[in-house]
Amino acid sequence: MTRVSDIYLFCYNSLQAIGWALALFRISVDFFSTKSVNGGYASAGELICLLQTLAFIEVIHGALGIVPSGIIFPLMQWGGRTHFLLAIVRRIYEVQELPAVLITFVAWCCIEIIRYPFYALSCLGSCPSFLTYLRYTAFIVIYPIGVVGEMWIMYQSLPVILEKNLYADYFAAFPFSYYTFVKIHMCHDLERFHKCKSGKSEDDVSSKGRGKVNVVISHKSSSVPK
């Protein structure tokens, strides 16, 4: 018998899947109508910001024990992408028309329109094998593209951050500036890229030591209940 939590998670993941599919549709329409790679943020940036912010619900899922992901890793991953999206891309207008924004957004959309339907259908115990295959193989190509895109955008944002001394008030109590923080963030992304090249996704890292069952049910299963 399907539990209430299964139905809830199915609805949540289905809505996220629709949202990310809509974002990809908007980006595609803008690209083919303008023949420009500079409209990634203008076409779907605000929608993607909304979807990513709402994904904090997934951290709550782990905290409440609805899914076996725990709280620490989902929080770290949500925080990393949300910081990049809201503090850099949305805040720094100078980077919004970079081709790397479109490339990164397309990579994210492709990952999420595979991941969320996988979780949604897994809640009902009816996930097709091809979707499972895509869930654990597509990242080999798509995920590194997204990481490289993020790193390039952060690199391009550094002169603006330094010139405007962004978020100086927030970092006043720390022995380093936001400029330094972003460079450290880039080093972390470089490590992520090397893990991608070795064939490991962040799901693999998060499920290390949990056993075979939890390797299949990945960390961001805000999605698949216990």
C-alpha positions in Angstrom: 0.0 0.0 0.0 1.4 3.4 -0.9 2.2 5.6 2.1 1.2 9.2 2.5 4.9 10.1 2.4 5.3 8.3 -0.9 2.5 10.3 -2.4 3.9 13.6 -1.1 7.4 12.8 -2.4 6.0 11.8 -5.7 4.2 15.1 -6.0 7.2 17.2 -4.9 9.6 15.5 -7.3 7.1 15.7 -10.1 6.7 19.4 -9.6 10.4 19.9 -9.5 10.8 17.9 -12.7 8.1 20.0 -14.4 9.8 23.2 -13.2 13.3 22.2 -14.6 11.7 21.0 -17.8 10.1 24.4 -18.2 13.4 26.1 -17.5 15.0 24.1 -20.3 12.2 24.9 -22.6 12.5 28.6 -22.0 16.3 28.5 -22.6 15.8 26.5 -25.8 13.1 28.9 -27.1 15.3 31.9 -26.4 18.4 30.3 -28.0 16.6 29.2 -31.2 14.7 32.5 -31.6 17.7 34.8 -31.0 20.5 32.5 -32.1 22.4 33.9 -29.1 24.2 32.1 -26.2 23.9 35.2 -24.0 20.3 34.8 -22.9 20.6 32.0 -20.4 19.8 34.0 -17.3 17.3 36.4 -19.0 15.2 33.4 -20.2 15.1 31.2 -17.2 17.4 32.6 -14.5 14.7 33.7 -12.1 12.8 30.4 -12.4 16.0 28.4 -11.7 16.6 30.6 -8.7 13.1 29.8 -7.4 13.5 26.1 -8.0 16.9 25.9 -6.4 15.7 27.9 -3.3 12.7 25.6 -2.9 15.0 22.6 -3.0 15.9 23.5 0.6 12.8 21.4 1.3 15.0 18.4 0.5 17.3 19.2 3.4 14.2 19.2 5.6 13.2 15.8 4.3 16.6 14.5 5.4 16.3 16.2 8.8 12.9 14.7 9.4 14.0 11.2 8.3 11.5 11.0 5.5 14.4 10.0 3.3 17.7 8.3 4.2 19.9 11.1 3.0 20.6 12.7 6.3 21.1 16.4 6.6 24.7 17.4 6.4 25.5 16.5 2.8 22.2 17.7 1.3 22.7 21.0 3.1 26.2 21.4 1.9 25.3 20.7 -1.7 22.2 22.9 -1.6 24.2 25.7 0.0 27.0 25.4 -2.6 24.7 25.7 -5.6 22.4 28.3 -4.0 25.4 30.5 -3.0 26.7 30.3 -6.6 23.3 31.1 -8.1 22.1 33.8 -5.8 25.3 35.5 -4.5 27.2 35.4 -7.8 25.0 34.9 -10.9 21.9 36.8 -9.7 23.8 39.5 -7.9 26.6 40.2 -10.5 24.9 41.5 -13.7 28.3 41.5 -15.5 28.3 37.7 -15.7 24.7 37.0 -16.5 25.1 37.2 -20.3 28.2 34.9 -20.4 27.8 31.8 -22.6 28.9 29.8 -19.6 25.6 30.7 -17.8 23.6 29.1 -20.6 25.9 26.1 -20.6 25.7 25.6 -16.9 21.9 26.1 -16.8 21.4 23.6 -19.6 23.6 21.0 -17.8 21.7 21.5 -14.5 18.3 21.2 -16.3 19.4 18.0 -18.1 20.5 16.5 -14.8 17.4 17.5 -12.9 14.9 16.3 -15.5 16.5 12.9 -15.2 17.0 12.9 -11.4 13.6 14.1 -10.3 11.5 11.8 -12.5 13.7 8.9 -11.3 12.9 9.8 -7.6 9.2 10.4 -8.3 8.7 7.0 -10.0 10.9 5.2 -7.5 8.5 6.4 -4.8 5.8 4.4 -6.6 8.1 1.4 -7.3 7.7 1.8 -11.0 10.8 3.4 -12.3 11.7 2.1 -15.8 15.1 0.6 -16.2 16.2 3.2 -18.9 15.6 6.0 -16.4 17.6 4.2 -13.8 20.4 3.8 -16.3 20.3 7.5 -17.2 20.3 8.5 -13.6 23.6 6.7 -12.9 25.4 7.3 -16.2 24.3 10.6 -17.6 26.3 12.5 -15.0 29.5 11.2 -16.5 29.1 13.6 -19.4 26.7 16.3 -18.0 28.0 16.8 -14.5 31.5 17.9 -15.5 30.1 20.3 -18.0 28.1 22.0 -15.2 31.1 22.1 -12.9 33.4 23.7 -15.5 30.7 26.2 -16.3 30.4 27.2 -12.6 34.1 27.5 -12.3 34.4 29.7 -15.4 31.6 32.0 -14.2 33.2 32.4 -10.7 36.5 33.1 -12.4 34.9 35.8 -14.5 33.2 37.3 -11.5 36.4 37.7 -9.5 37.4 41.2 -10.9 33.9 42.5 -10.2 34.0 41.1 -6.7 37.3 42.7 -6.0 36.4 46.0 -7.6 33.1 46.4 -5.8 34.4 44.7 -2.6 31.2 42.7 -2.5 29.7 41.4 0.7 32.4 43.3 2.7 30.1 43.8 5.6 29.2 40.1 5.9 32.9 39.2 5.9 34.1 41.9 8.2 34.4 39.5 11.1 36.5 37.0 9.1 40.2 37.1 8.4 39.5 36.8 4.7 37.4 38.6 2.1 34.6 37.3 -0.1 37.0 37.5 -3.0 39.2 34.9 -1.2 36.2 32.8 -0.3 35.2 32.5 -3.9 38.7 31.4 -4.9 38.6 28.7 -2.2 35.2 27.7 -3.6 36.8 27.4 -7.0 39.4 25.0 -5.6 36.6 22.9 -4.1 34.9 22.8 -7.6 38.2 21.7 -9.1 38.3 18.8 -6.7 34.7 18.0 -7.7 35.8 18.0 -11.4 38.5 15.5 -10.7 36.0 13.2 -9.0 33.8 13.5 -12.0 36.7 12.4 -14.3 37.3 9.4 -12.1 33.6 8.4 -12.6 32.3 9.4 -9.2 29.3 11.5 -8.7 28.5 13.4 -5.6 25.9 10.8 -4.9 28.6 8.2 -4.8 30.5 10.2 -2.2 27.5 10.8 -0.1 26.5 7.2 0.0 30.0 5.9 0.8 29.8 3.4 3.6 26.0 3.1 3.6 25.8 -0.2 1.8 24.5 -1.2 -1.5 20.9 -0.2 -0.9 21.7 3.4 -0.1 24.0 3.7 -3.1 21.0 3.2 -5.2 19.0 5.6 -3.1 21.1 8.7 -3.4 21.7 11.6 -1.1 19.3 14.0 -2.7 16.5 11.7 -2.4 14.4 14.2 -1.0 12.7 11.9 -3.1 12.8 8.3 -2.1 11.6 7.5 1.4 13.0 5.1 3.8 
